[in-house]
Amino acid sequence: MTRTERESINFKLPKTLAQALRKAARERKTTATDLVIQGLHHILGDVPGTEASVEIRLYQLEEEFFRFQESIGSSNNAQQETRLTSVEAKLEELSNKLARFEGALMQMQSSVNASRSRYKSSGYPYQYNSQPPQLQPFEEKDLAMRLNTTFSTLTEKRTTLSAKDFEMWCKDRDPSKYAWRLNEKDKLYHPVK
C-alpha cells in the first residue's frame, strides 16, 4: 500500500472534545489523527487520491454491518420472514435426520459389540455363523468382462492354450487372481481352488 502524503492543519477543538478524542485513541490503541481521519472518511466517504488504512476500512465495514443489522431488525419484510422460516425448517429436518442416523449408528454399534462378546465367550473369537462368500461360475461373456477382454479372445485362448496355461492366463488377468476352468457339463467357467 502506498503512503498518502499528509498535511498538517491546526484546528481549535473544545477541550472536552480534545480530551475525549485522546482517550478514545488510547482505548483503541491508535492515534487521535487516525480517529479524526476515520471520522472524516465517515462523513465525506471515499475521497479520490486517499487510501483508507486498515483501521478505516475496518471501521467502514463495521458501520456497514451495523446499518445492515438495523435494517434487518427494523423491517418487517415478508420475504425475509419466509426465508428465515424456510431455513429454520431445513435445520430442523437436518437435525431430525441426524438424530435418526445417530440412533441407527448406536444400534449397529451395540449389535457389533453383542456379536463380538458372543464370539469371544464361545472360545472362537474369529468364528462366524456363515461361510465366506463363494465365487459363482460365469458364462463366457461374463468371464470375458471380468478378465477385461473380449468374448472372442477368451474363446481363442481357451482353444489354443493348454488347460494349465489357460488357467494361468486367466489368473494373470483376474482382479482377484483366480484361475478359471470351463466345465463341459454346464458350459460355465468355474474358479479353480
C-alpha positions as CSV (number, residue, x, y, z in Angstrom):
1,M,0.0,0.0,0.0
2,T,1.4,3.4,-0.9
3,R,1.7,6.1,1.7
4,T,-0.6,9.0,1.4
5,E,1.1,12.4,1.7
6,R,-0.2,14.2,4.8
7,E,-0.6,17.9,5.5
8,S,-0.6,19.5,9.0
9,I,-3.8,21.5,9.8
10,N,-4.4,23.1,13.1
11,F,-8.0,23.0,14.5
12,K,-9.2,24.5,17.7
13,L,-11.4,22.0,19.4
14,P,-13.3,22.4,22.7
15,K,-11.1,21.0,25.5
16,T,-13.6,18.3,26.5
17,L,-13.8,17.1,22.8
18,A,-10.0,17.0,22.6
19,Q,-9.8,15.1,25.8
20,A,-12.4,12.6,24.7
21,L,-10.6,12.2,21.3
22,R,-7.2,11.4,23.1
23,K,-9.0,9.0,25.5
24,A,-10.7,7.1,22.6
25,A,-7.4,6.9,20.7
26,R,-5.7,5.4,23.8
27,E,-8.5,2.9,24.3
28,R,-8.3,1.8,20.6
29,K,-4.5,1.8,20.6
30,T,-4.3,4.3,17.8
31,T,-3.7,8.0,17.3
32,A,-6.0,10.9,17.6
33,T,-5.1,11.8,14.0
34,D,-6.2,8.4,12.8
35,L,-9.5,8.8,14.6
36,V,-10.1,12.2,13.0
37,I,-9.3,10.7,9.6
38,Q,-11.8,7.8,10.3
39,G,-14.4,10.4,11.2
40,L,-13.8,12.4,8.0
41,H,-14.0,9.3,5.9
42,H,-17.3,8.5,7.6
43,I,-18.7,12.0,6.8
44,L,-17.0,12.5,3.3
45,G,-17.0,8.9,2.1
46,D,-14.3,8.0,-0.4
47,V,-12.2,10.9,-1.5
48,P,-10.1,10.4,-4.7
49,G,-6.4,10.3,-4.0
50,T,-6.6,8.9,-0.5
51,E,-6.2,5.4,0.5
52,A,-8.0,4.1,3.6
53,S,-5.9,2.4,6.2
54,V,-6.8,-1.0,7.5
55,E,-8.4,0.6,10.6
56,I,-10.5,2.9,8.4
57,R,-11.6,0.1,6.2
58,L,-12.5,-2.0,9.2
59,Y,-14.4,0.9,10.7
60,Q,-16.3,1.3,7.4
61,L,-17.1,-2.4,7.3
62,E,-18.3,-2.2,10.9
63,E,-20.6,0.7,10.1
64,E,-22.0,-1.1,7.1
65,F,-22.6,-4.2,9.2
66,F,-24.5,-2.1,11.9
67,R,-26.6,-0.5,9.2
68,F,-27.4,-3.9,7.7
69,Q,-28.2,-5.2,11.2
70,E,-30.5,-2.3,11.9
71,S,-32.3,-2.7,8.5
72,I,-33.0,-6.4,9.3
73,G,-34.2,-5.6,12.9
74,S,-36.5,-2.7,11.8
75,S,-38.0,-4.1,8.7
76,N,-41.0,-6.5,8.6
77,N,-40.2,-7.8,5.2
78,A,-42.4,-10.8,4.5
79,Q,-39.7,-12.3,2.1
80,Q,-37.1,-12.2,4.9
81,E,-39.6,-13.9,7.3
82,T,-40.4,-16.6,4.7
83,R,-36.7,-17.2,4.1
84,L,-36.0,-17.4,7.8
85,T,-38.8,-19.8,8.3
86,S,-37.6,-22.0,5.4
87,V,-34.0,-22.0,6.9
88,E,-35.4,-23.0,10.3
89,A,-37.5,-25.8,8.8
90,K,-34.5,-27.1,6.9
91,L,-32.3,-27.0,10.0
92,E,-35.0,-28.9,12.0
93,E,-35.2,-31.5,9.2
94,L,-31.5,-32.0,9.2
95,S,-31.4,-32.2,13.0
96,N,-34.1,-35.0,12.8
97,K,-32.2,-36.9,10.1
98,L,-29.0,-36.6,12.2
99,A,-30.8,-37.9,15.3
100,R,-32.1,-40.9,13.3
101,F,-28.7,-41.5,11.8
102,E,-27.1,-41.4,15.3
103,G,-29.8,-43.8,16.6
104,A,-29.1,-46.3,13.8
105,L,-25.4,-46.0,14.3
106,M,-25.7,-46.7,18.0
107,Q,-27.9,-49.7,17.3
108,M,-25.4,-51.0,14.8
109,Q,-22.6,-50.5,17.3
110,S,-24.4,-52.3,20.1
111,S,-25.2,-55.2,17.7
112,V,-21.5,-55.4,16.7
113,N,-20.5,-55.3,20.4
114,A,-23.0,-58.0,21.3
115,S,-21.8,-60.3,18.5
116,R,-18.2,-59.8,19.5
117,S,-18.9,-60.7,23.1
118,R,-20.9,-63.8,21.9
119,Y,-18.0,-65.0,19.7
120,K,-15.4,-64.3,22.5
121,S,-17.4,-66.2,25.0
122,S,-17.7,-69.2,22.7
123,G,-13.9,-69.5,22.7
124,Y,-13.6,-68.9,19.0
125,P,-13.0,-65.1,18.6
126,Y,-12.9,-65.3,14.8
127,Q,-15.7,-67.8,14.2
128,Y,-18.7,-66.5,12.2
129,N,-22.0,-68.1,11.7
130,S,-21.9,-68.0,7.9
131,Q,-19.2,-69.2,5.4
132,P,-17.3,-66.6,3.5
133,P,-19.0,-65.8,0.1
134,Q,-18.1,-68.2,-2.7
135,L,-17.3,-67.0,-6.2
136,Q,-20.0,-68.2,-8.6
137,P,-19.4,-69.7,-12.0
138,F,-19.5,-67.4,-15.0
139,E,-20.8,-67.6,-18.5
140,E,-18.2,-67.0,-21.2
141,K,-19.3,-63.3,-21.8
142,D,-19.3,-62.5,-18.1
143,L,-15.9,-64.0,-17.6
144,A,-14.6,-62.1,-20.5
145,M,-15.8,-58.8,-18.9
146,R,-14.3,-59.9,-15.5
147,L,-10.9,-60.5,-17.2
148,N,-11.2,-57.3,-19.2
149,T,-11.0,-59.0,-22.5
150,T,-13.4,-59.8,-25.4
151,F,-15.5,-62.9,-25.9
152,S,-13.5,-63.9,-29.0
153,T,-10.2,-63.5,-27.2
154,L,-11.3,-65.6,-24.3
155,T,-12.6,-68.4,-26.7
156,E,-9.3,-68.3,-28.7
157,K,-7.1,-68.5,-25.6
158,R,-9.2,-71.4,-24.2
159,T,-8.9,-73.4,-27.5
160,T,-5.3,-72.6,-28.3
161,L,-3.6,-72.8,-24.9
162,S,-3.3,-75.9,-22.7
163,A,-5.7,-76.2,-19.8
164,K,-2.9,-75.3,-17.3
165,D,-1.7,-72.3,-19.5
166,F,-5.3,-71.1,-19.9
167,E,-5.8,-71.1,-16.1
168,M,-2.5,-69.2,-15.7
169,W,-3.6,-66.7,-18.4
170,C,-6.9,-66.2,-16.6
171,K,-5.2,-65.8,-13.2
172,D,-2.9,-63.1,-14.6
173,R,-5.9,-61.1,-15.8
174,D,-8.3,-61.7,-12.9
175,P,-8.6,-58.9,-10.4
176,S,-8.7,-61.3,-7.5
177,K,-6.0,-63.6,-9.1
178,Y,-8.4,-66.5,-9.6
179,A,-7.7,-69.2,-12.2
180,W,-10.7,-70.3,-14.2
181,R,-11.7,-73.6,-15.9
182,L,-14.5,-74.5,-18.3
183,N,-16.8,-77.2,-17.1
184,E,-18.0,-79.1,-20.2
185,K,-21.2,-80.3,-18.4
186,D,-22.8,-76.9,-17.6
187,K,-20.6,-74.9,-20.0
188,L,-19.8,-72.4,-17.2
189,Y,-16.3,-71.2,-16.1
190,H,-15.6,-72.2,-12.5
191,P,-12.9,-70.7,-10.3
192,V,-10.0,-73.1,-9.6
193,K,-9.2,-73.6,-5.9
